[in-house]
Amino acid sequence: MRIKISTSERKFSIWLPTCLFVNSLGAAICTKVINNSTGTNELSIDDGFKVSYFAVRRLFKTIRKCRHILHGQPLVSVNSVDGDVVEIWI
């Protein structure tokens, strides 16, 4: 995963291995964080909403597939009015 940030003053990139985040441990952590933060100010979702571990695993599997589909294209590209650009590649 590569995160590229370009501003008018400086440019830098952050390289992160995708396998560190998109794996079974990451899915377990993500599930626990989402389920513990529902109903608080951080994440306001109806009471009783729970995300299953298998749903998060399915999402992570799709993200890994997108890596091959979007080869060479950014997953997210955000341009601000000031000219700042943030792009994320998987």
Stockholm file with secondary structure:
# STOCKHOLM 1.0

chainA/1-90         MRIKISTSERKFSIWLPTCLFVNSLGAAICTKVINNSTGTNELSIDDGFKVSYFAVRRLFKTIRKCRHILHGQPLVSVNSVDGDVVEIWI
#=GR chainA/1-90 SS CEEEEECSSCEEEEECCGGGTSSHHHHHHHHHHHHHHBTSSSBCCCTTCCCCHHHHHHHHHHHHHHHHHTTTSCSEEEECTTSCEEEEEC
#=GC SS_cons        CEEEEECSSCEEEEECCGGGTSSHHHHHHHHHHHHHHBTSSSBCCCTTCCCCHHHHHHHHHHHHHHHHHTTTSCSEEEECTTSCEEEEEC
//
